[in-house]
Amino acid sequence: MRTALQVGIVRETSIGLLPMGLAMPGIRKRFAKAGHGAPPAPATTAQNHRSPSASRRLGGAGDPGGIAAALGATLLLTTTFIAPVQAAKQEATVREILDGKEFFIDAKQAKVNQKARTPDVISTKASRGTVAFQNGSTARVNRNSQFKLQSDCFLLTSGQVLISGRQNTCLKSMKLSARGTNYIVSVLEDGSTEVAVLEGQVVVEPKDPRAREAWSDPLRREALRITPEGEVVDRRCLVSSDYERILGGDLFEGFQQPLAAFGQLGSFLADNVPVAGSLLRVLGLGLF
């Protein structure tokens, strides 16, 4: 039976990887006492240039050190440098600015068609605006709002945003994963966050990937509030009066750029909330 030494335990030295049995005299003595005989001395330069027939004999009963050397050389040759994986960068383009010029990217005044990229911060004061994401989604940003672009979501820290399409939103303790939808996220004065799904589905899940399999909660035509500690409270269904208030508010009034999933929202409201559907049809100028 071959020992661990025979199958090639290797160690790293300043000149590469060498068989441990050839580099450590103490190990050579213990190897001999075990009844296997002393491993051969390190090969000379001439011995390293083996013929093909000699190479085929590596690993035979008389060559315990040779197989270790062969494995060590293989490890050395197959070791490659692996570059660190970089997180994907998200991109958002300013499409529309309303109510003045107080729309900013990294605290600098932004212009229409200007791009923001991870980890830029988009913020507003007295202005509102629309941004388009590279995945085809759009977001309407209300006054006094701020969010930071991250690799697969944006982190909303203040204000209110209407998201249309498959754009995810991150909170301090939760992640909102959109499944092709229209939803509103609002950070309230007490630090809690309100989520209202107007159409489609949003999955509320912990930001910690290890906890996602244990708990996730889909929302459909619902509103809820998430406390700063991550507790979900005040969950309820949206009713016609909710839609009328939202459609007549700051996230719809005065905007010219259509939402990415405007047609889906219009069709859903026409079938399920007729009064709100009629109001949206007027606001959308027949875009759906």
Secondary structure, 3 states (H helix, E strand, C coil): CCCCCCCCCEEEECCEEEEHHHHCHHHHHHHHHHHHCCCCCCCCHHHHCCCHHHHHCCCCCCCHHHHHHHHHHHHHHHCCCCCCCCCCCCEEEEEEEECCCCEEECCEECCCCCEEECCCEEEECCCEEEEEECCCCEEEECCCCEEEECCCCEEEEEEEEEEEECCCEECCCEEEEECCEEEEEEECCCCCEEEEEEECCEEEEECCHHHHCCCCEEECCEEEEECCCCCEEEEEECCHHHHHHHHCCCCCCCCCCCCCCHHHHHHHHHHHCHHHHHHHHHHCCCCC
